[in-house]
Amino acid sequence: MTGTETHRLLVPVSVLDGEGIPVTIVDAFASIPVLLLGYHEIPDQTSPAQAHDQWGARAKRELEERRSVFEDAGCPVISRLVFTPDRFKTFERVAVEASCNAILIPNPAPVLERMLVAFRSDVNVDHMTNLVTTVLEDTDIEVTLFHVVSKERNRPEGEQLIETAASAFVGAGVDSDRISRSVVVDNSPTAAIFDAAENHDFIVAGESRPSIRRYVFRDRAERIAKRTSDPVLVVRGEYLES
């Protein structure tokens, strides 16, 4: 399956704060349909209607400029503009409404050569590898498959998880020479991810569990997205509930 058949990516961008989309990110994700969410955070006492009257025309122009970057790269893209007092809640809501598989926080990315994929034991490995493979297939990006266990005795389970992921990548056509594996023991998985990310240009993280009732930005993924200077792709689960 191709990315256009199976995925949709939510890309939020702060349109009135000069935030742009790095060309390296656009090129890497050009094969995946994008919902470009232009947003501007407003005070609680300001209504979205008031904000639209004040900034709407300028925000639309800025959003169209950013949309054109994706269009020029041949990426299927649609756009939406919102004024919100809470950007992360808005990201969650729009991702659910639009059935987006992942949310991309496009921090600056001068180069995109090494990707860290942080697996959690309760995240569907096939779902994450399927999406990430779509990104990797037209690039030379190297990938590190990463997992944190709390105790040394749990290391074999972590290694088995990573081997399962590696097999999925290779089975999808990713050259095994591009894949590294890392299982570390640490009581703070978030800190371990940040340490590992220092040698990478991009982070992929999964939400806690595949449930539409568990929003993406209320766990470790939120802390990673808010604190790192690298681009972050938060992969949502397969939502099988009726």
C-alpha positions as CSV (number, residue, x, y, z in Angstrom):
1,M,0.0,0.0,0.0
2,T,1.1,3.5,-0.7
3,G,1.0,6.4,1.7
4,T,-1.8,8.1,-0.3
5,E,-4.0,5.0,0.3
6,T,-3.4,4.5,4.0
7,H,-2.3,7.7,5.8
8,R,-3.1,11.3,6.5
9,L,-0.8,13.7,8.4
10,L,-1.9,16.7,10.5
11,V,0.7,19.5,10.3
12,P,-0.1,22.4,12.6
13,V,1.7,25.7,11.9
14,S,1.5,29.0,13.8
15,V,0.7,31.3,10.9
16,L,1.1,34.7,12.5
17,D,4.3,34.0,14.4
18,G,6.5,33.5,11.4
19,E,6.6,29.7,11.8
20,G,7.4,28.0,8.5
21,I,7.7,24.4,7.3
22,P,11.3,23.2,6.7
23,V,11.9,22.1,3.1
24,T,13.5,18.9,4.5
25,I,10.2,18.0,6.2
26,V,8.1,18.8,3.1
27,D,10.4,16.6,0.9
28,A,10.3,13.7,3.4
29,F,6.5,13.7,3.8
30,A,5.6,14.6,0.2
31,S,4.0,11.3,-0.5
32,I,1.6,11.5,2.4
33,P,-1.7,13.6,2.2
34,V,-1.5,16.5,4.6
35,L,-4.0,18.5,6.5
36,L,-2.2,21.8,7.1
37,L,-3.7,23.4,10.2
38,G,-3.0,27.1,10.4
39,Y,-3.5,28.3,13.9
40,H,-3.1,31.3,16.2
41,E,-3.4,31.1,20.0
42,I,-5.7,33.7,21.5
43,P,-6.4,34.8,25.1
44,D,-9.4,33.1,26.8
45,Q,-11.3,36.3,26.8
46,T,-11.0,36.7,23.0
47,S,-13.6,34.8,21.0
48,P,-12.6,33.0,17.7
49,A,-15.0,35.3,15.8
50,Q,-13.3,38.4,17.2
51,A,-9.9,36.9,16.3
52,H,-11.0,36.1,12.8
53,D,-12.2,39.7,12.3
54,Q,-8.9,41.1,13.5
55,W,-6.4,38.7,12.0
56,G,-8.3,36.4,9.6
57,A,-7.3,38.0,6.3
58,R,-3.6,38.1,7.2
59,A,-3.7,34.5,8.6
60,K,-5.3,33.2,5.4
61,R,-2.6,34.8,3.3
62,E,0.1,33.3,5.5
63,L,-1.5,29.9,5.4
64,E,-1.8,29.9,1.6
65,E,2.0,30.6,1.4
66,R,2.7,27.6,3.5
67,R,0.3,25.4,1.6
68,S,2.0,26.3,-1.6
69,V,5.2,24.8,-0.3
70,F,3.5,21.4,-0.1
71,E,1.8,21.8,-3.4
72,D,5.1,22.7,-5.1
73,A,6.5,19.4,-3.8
74,G,3.6,17.5,-5.3
75,C,2.1,16.7,-1.9
76,P,-1.7,16.3,-1.6
77,V,-2.7,19.0,0.8
78,I,-5.8,20.7,2.2
79,S,-5.8,23.5,4.8
80,R,-7.8,24.7,7.7
81,L,-7.5,27.9,9.8
82,V,-8.4,28.1,13.5
83,F,-8.1,30.6,16.3
84,T,-7.8,28.8,19.7
85,P,-6.9,29.4,23.3
86,D,-5.3,25.9,23.6
87,R,-3.3,24.7,20.6
88,F,-2.7,21.1,21.8
89,K,-6.4,20.5,22.5
90,T,-7.2,21.8,19.0
91,F,-4.6,19.5,17.4
92,E,-6.2,16.6,19.2
93,R,-9.7,17.5,18.1
94,V,-8.9,18.1,14.5
95,A,-6.8,14.9,14.3
96,V,-9.7,12.9,15.5
97,E,-12.3,14.7,13.3
98,A,-10.1,14.3,10.2
99,S,-8.9,10.8,10.9
100,C,-5.3,11.7,10.8
101,N,-2.8,9.0,11.5
102,A,-0.2,11.2,13.0
103,I,0.6,14.8,14.1
104,L,3.8,16.4,12.9
105,I,5.3,19.2,15.0
106,P,7.6,20.8,12.4
107,N,10.4,22.2,14.5
108,P,13.4,23.5,12.4
109,A,15.2,20.7,10.6
110,P,18.3,21.9,8.6
111,V,19.1,18.3,7.7
112,L,17.1,15.1,8.0
113,E,19.5,12.2,8.0
114,R,18.8,10.2,11.2
115,M,15.4,9.3,12.6
116,L,14.8,8.0,16.2
117,V,11.7,5.8,16.4
118,A,10.7,5.4,20.1
119,F,8.6,2.3,20.5
120,R,6.4,1.7,23.5
121,S,5.3,-1.8,24.4
122,D,1.6,-1.0,24.2
123,V,1.8,0.6,20.7
124,N,0.9,-1.4,17.6
125,V,4.2,-2.0,16.0
126,D,2.8,-2.7,12.5
127,H,0.9,0.6,12.5
128,M,4.0,2.6,13.4
129,T,6.3,0.9,11.0
130,N,3.8,1.1,8.2
131,L,3.6,4.9,8.5
132,V,7.3,5.4,9.1
133,T,8.2,3.2,6.1
134,T,6.1,5.4,3.9
135,V,8.4,8.3,4.9
136,L,11.6,6.3,4.5
137,E,10.9,4.7,1.1
138,D,11.9,7.7,-1.0
139,T,14.7,9.0,1.2
140,D,18.2,7.9,2.5
141,I,17.2,8.6,6.1
142,E,18.8,6.2,8.6
143,V,16.5,5.0,11.4
144,T,17.2,3.9,15.0
145,L,14.6,1.7,16.6
146,F,14.5,2.6,20.3
147,H,12.9,1.2,23.4
148,V,13.3,1.8,27.1
149,V,12.8,-0.8,29.8
150,S,12.7,-0.1,33.5
151,K,14.8,-3.1,34.7
152,E,17.6,-5.2,33.2
153,R,15.5,-8.3,33.5
154,N,13.1,-6.8,31.0
155,R,15.7,-6.2,28.3
156,P,14.9,-9.5,26.4
157,E,11.3,-8.3,26.0
158,G,12.5,-5.0,24.7
159,E,14.9,-6.6,22.3
160,Q,12.2,-8.8,21.0
161,L,9.9,-5.8,20.4
162,I,12.7,-4.0,18.5
163,E,13.5,-7.1,16.4
164,T,9.8,-7.4,15.5
165,A,9.8,-3.8,14.3
166,A,13.1,-4.3,12.4
167,S,11.6,-7.3,10.6
168,A,8.6,-5.2,9.7
169,F,10.8,-2.5,8.2
170,V,12.9,-4.9,6.2
171,G,9.8,-6.7,5.0
172,A,8.4,-3.4,3.8
173,G,11.6,-2.8,1.7
174,V,13.8,-0.8,4.0
175,D,17.5,-1.8,3.6
176,S,18.7,-3.5,6.8
177,D,21.9,-1.4,6.6
178,R,19.8,1.7,7.4
179,I,18.4,0.3,10.6
180,S,20.0,0.5,14.0
181,R,18.6,-1.0,17.3
182,S,18.8,0.3,20.8
183,V,17.3,-0.9,24.0
184,V,18.2,1.0,27.2
185,V,17.4,0.5,30.9
186,D,16.2,3.7,32.5
187,N,13.5,4.6,35.0
188,S,12.7,7.8,33.0
189,P,11.7,6.8,29.5
190,T,11.2,10.5,28.5
191,A,14.7,11.4,29.6
192,A,16.2,8.4,27.8
193,I,14.4,9.5,24.6
194,F,15.8,13.0,24.9
195,D,19.3,11.6,25.5
196,A,19.1,9.4,22.4
197,A,17.6,12.2,20.3
198,E,20.8,14.3,20.7
199,N,22.3,12.2,17.9
200,H,19.3,12.3,15.7
201,D,17.4,14.9,13.6
202,F,13.9,13.7,14.0
203,I,11.8,11.9,16.6
204,V,8.9,9.5,16.1
205,A,6.8,8.7,19.2
206,G,3.6,6.7,19.7
207,E,0.7,7.6,22.0
208,S,0.2,5.5,25.1
209,R,-2.5,3.2,23.8
210,P,-4.6,2.8,20.6
211,S,-7.8,4.4,21.9
212,I,-9.7,7.3,20.5
213,R,-10.6,8.2,24.1
214,R,-7.0,8.7,25.0
215,Y,-5.8,11.9,23.4
216,V,-2.3,12.1,22.0
217,F,-1.0,15.1,23.9
218,R,-1.7,14.1,27.5
219,D,1.2,11.8,28.1
220,R,4.9,11.4,27.2
221,A,4.3,12.4,23.6
222,E,3.2,15.9,24.8
223,R,6.4,16.4,26.8
224,I,8.5,15.3,23.9
225,A,6.7,17.6,21.5
226,K,6.8,20.6,23.8
227,R,10.4,20.3,24.9
228,T,12.5,19.1,22.0
229,S,13.9,21.4,19.3
230,D,13.7,18.5,16.7
231,P,10.7,17.8,14.5
232,V,8.4,15.3,16.2
233,L,6.0,12.9,14.6
234,V,3.4,11.6,17.1
235,V,1.8,8.5,15.7
236,R,-1.8,7.9,16.8
237,G,-3.1,4.3,17.3
238,E,-5.4,2.3,15.2
239,Y,-8.8,3.2,16.4
240,L,-10.9,0.1,16.2
241,E,-13.8,1.0,18.6
242,S,-17.2,1.4,17.0
